[in-house]
Amino acid sequence: MLSAAYQYGLRPLLFSVDPEAAHNLAIATCRRISESSALQAIVKSACCYRDPRLSQTLWNLNFDNPVGLAAGFDKNAEAIGAWSHLGFGFAEVGTITALGQTGNPQPRLFRLPSDRAVLNRMGFNNQGAIATAANLKQYLQTHKLTIPLGINLGKSKVTELAEAKFDYAESLRLLYEFGDYFVVNVSSPNTPNLRDLQATAQLGAILAELNPINIQHKPILVKIAPDLNDADIIEVVKVSQDYGIAGLIATNTTISRQNLITTHLSITGNPVANEAGGISGQPVRDRSLAVINLIWETTQGKLPIIGVGGIFTAEDAWQKIIAGASIVQVYTGLVYEGPMVIKNILQGLVVKLEAHGLENIQQAIGLAHR
Ligand SMILES: Cc1cc2nc3c(=O)[nH]c(=O)nc-3n(C[C@H](O)[C@H](O)[C@H](O)COP(=O)(O)O)c2cc1C
C-alpha cells in the first residue's frame, strides 16, 4: 500500500522537481527524522522489518539485516539517525574528502526513468573531513546508533594523484573514532583520474598509508568500478588481500552508455553518450553481479563483499547474495521505489530463504557457487 502511495503519489511529485532539489528535500526530511524520536517511531512502524534469519555478524559487527544505504546519499553524515528507522541494516556516509569542496557545476544529477537509472557527476561535493567529524561528534554525544556506520573516503580534487595517500590518511585520522568500517573509494568517475588509483602500485601505497592509523583494526574496504576489466579486478583483489583489506564493495557507477533506452538528457538536451558522469540503477546491475561472481571465484569466497548496483527487488538482492555478497546496498532503488523498498526486499529475502530450505542469510552467501 505504502509502496503504491510512493509510486503514484510522492514519486511523480518528486520527479517533477529538479533531481538535486528533490535529493536535498529527501535529506532535509531524513534529517528531521534523525532528530525527532516521535517521527522515528512513526517511520519505524511503517518501514522496519525484523526477522532473526536475516541477521549476521560480520567483521565483529552486528547487522540486523543485510540491506544498507549506499554511499553518496548522505554525503555529509547529516541524517545518520534516520537510516535504522527506515529499515536499513547499516548505512555508509560520504564520500568525504580531506578538504571540503563544492563539486561539479550544476546540473550534475539526472534521472533516466526509461532505464530506471540515474546519471550523476556530483564530484564529491561535501563539507570535508573536519566539518563532518564535528557533525558526527555532536550528534553521537547525545544519540546512539543502532546499526553499523560505514564512512566512505575519497581524494580531494585539488590533491595531486601522487599525494592521494596522504589525503585518504588525513580523512581516516579525522573520522576514525566515528566509523564502524571505512571505505577507500577509488572508483568514482567524477574526480579526474581517481580510478587510476585502482592500479596495483597506487592502491598498495594508499592501503600501506592507512594501515598504521587503523590501530583498532577496524574493517577497511575498497570500492571498485564496474568498468575495470576482469584481469584488473583480479589484480585489485590480490593487492587488497596483500594489505589485509577486510572486503570489497562491488560496484560504483559505470561510465558505459551501452544498452540505454534513453538517448538524450531532458535537462540539457544533449545525447547521454556526450554527458559526463556515472550511471547507476538497472543498467549497472548485471555487470555488478558479474564482478561479485569474479571476486568470489578469485578468493574462493574468503573476502567479504558488499554488493551494490541496480538492486530494486528481493530477487536483485538475492542474486547478489548467492553470487557472494555478504551484505548489499541500495541507492537508485530508493529513488525509484521509495523507502518501502527496504522492507519489500527484506520480506522477499525471507521468502527466498524458506523456498531454498535455508535457516539464515549466511547460508545463502555464495550459494550459486556450491
Ligand atoms: C547521485 C549519486 C551519488 C553517488 N555518490 C557516491 C559517492 O559519493 N561515493 C560512492 O562511493 N558512491 C557514490 N555513488 C554510487 C553508489 O554508492 C552506488 O555504488 C551506485 O549508485 C550503484 O548502486 P545503485 O544502482 O543502487 O544506485 C553515488 C550514486 C548516485 C546515484
The ligand as a MOL file (V3000), in Angstrom:
LIG
                    3D

  0  0  0     0  0            999 V3000
M  V30 BEGIN CTAB
M  V30 COUNTS 31 33 0 0 0
M  V30 BEGIN ATOM
M  V30 1 C 23.6690 10.6290 -7.0130 0
M  V30 2 C 24.6660 9.5810 -6.6360 0
M  V30 3 C 25.7770 9.9530 -5.9040 0
M  V30 4 C 26.7270 8.9910 -5.5550 0
M  V30 5 N 27.7980 9.3700 -4.8010 0
M  V30 6 C 28.6870 8.4290 -4.4020 0
M  V30 7 C 29.7630 8.7820 -3.5680 0
M  V30 8 O 29.9150 9.9340 -3.1410 0
M  V30 9 N 30.6350 7.7950 -3.2180 0
M  V30 10 C 30.4990 6.4990 -3.6430 0
M  V30 11 O 31.3110 5.6420 -3.2770 0
M  V30 12 N 29.4640 6.1430 -4.4150 0
M  V30 13 C 28.5700 7.0710 -4.8040 0
M  V30 14 N 27.5140 6.6960 -5.5880 0
M  V30 15 C 27.4240 5.2900 -6.0630 0
M  V30 16 C 26.5220 4.4380 -5.1900 0
M  V30 17 O 27.0080 4.3370 -3.8760 0
M  V30 18 C 26.4080 3.0120 -5.7990 0
M  V30 19 O 27.6710 2.3950 -5.7850 0
M  V30 20 C 25.8990 3.0400 -7.2330 0
M  V30 21 O 24.9510 4.0620 -7.4170 0
M  V30 22 C 25.2600 1.7130 -7.6390 0
M  V30 23 O 24.1600 1.4040 -6.8030 0
M  V30 24 P 22.6240 1.7180 -7.1940 0
M  V30 25 O 22.4090 1.1480 -8.5600 0
M  V30 26 O 21.8190 1.0560 -6.1220 0
M  V30 27 O 22.4800 3.1880 -7.2090 0
M  V30 28 C 26.5600 7.6400 -5.9610 0
M  V30 29 C 25.4240 7.2770 -6.6940 0
M  V30 30 C 24.4810 8.2260 -7.0360 0
M  V30 31 C 23.2650 7.8120 -7.8170 0
M  V30 END ATOM
M  V30 BEGIN BOND
M  V30 1 1 1 2
M  V30 2 1 2 3
M  V30 3 2 2 30
M  V30 4 2 3 4
M  V30 5 1 4 5
M  V30 6 1 4 28
M  V30 7 2 5 6
M  V30 8 1 6 7
M  V30 9 1 6 13
M  V30 10 2 7 8
M  V30 11 1 7 9
M  V30 12 1 9 10
M  V30 13 2 10 11
M  V30 14 1 10 12
M  V30 15 2 12 13
M  V30 16 1 13 14
M  V30 17 1 14 15
M  V30 18 1 14 28
M  V30 19 1 15 16
M  V30 20 1 16 17
M  V30 21 1 16 18
M  V30 22 1 18 19
M  V30 23 1 18 20
M  V30 24 1 20 21
M  V30 25 1 20 22
M  V30 26 1 22 23
M  V30 27 1 23 24
M  V30 28 2 24 25
M  V30 29 1 24 26
M  V30 30 1 24 27
M  V30 31 2 28 29
M  V30 32 1 29 30
M  V30 33 1 30 31
M  V30 END BOND
M  V30 END CTAB
M  END
